[in-house]
Amino acid sequence: MAKQSQQTKAALDILGYVLGAILNLVFYAVVAFGIYYVASNVYEFSYQIFGDRVVEAAPGRDVEIHIAEGESTMDVAEKLYMNKLIVNKTTFYLKVQLFEYKIMQGTFLLNTSMTYDEILSVITDLTKALPEGTS
């Protein structure tokens, strides 16, 4: 009986070590996946702000956007996002705020193959606005 008890204890100890090792592997796999997921999302978010992200490859399609007087930067970002000119309105908003762009009012011709920098070079330059009544 004592021999069987020692064998059972030894089997339970081995089972405990194996289960512990498996749980450690699962834990570290979940942590590694979590780090990868967060890092890839941070990279994508940063690339949208500082990189050359576009919605469509060239030639894209032209879209006329009217920016009214008093529209906020987030309103403009929402308008660009709804017209599929930018990938993410939050990253566009942050880029405008970080680099202190001054968005002009007027009607502008933009393209879905333009980067954030190209879009901003158009909508921050009043000389690139379409003449009134061109629509």
Protein Blocks (a to p, Z undefined) as FASTA:
>chain_A
ZZmmmmmmmmmmmmmmmmmmmmmmmmmmmmmmmmmmmmmmmmmmmmmmmmccdfbdcebj
addddddehiafklmmmmmmmnopafblklmmmmmmmnopacdeddddddfkbcfklmmm
mmmmmklpccehkZZ
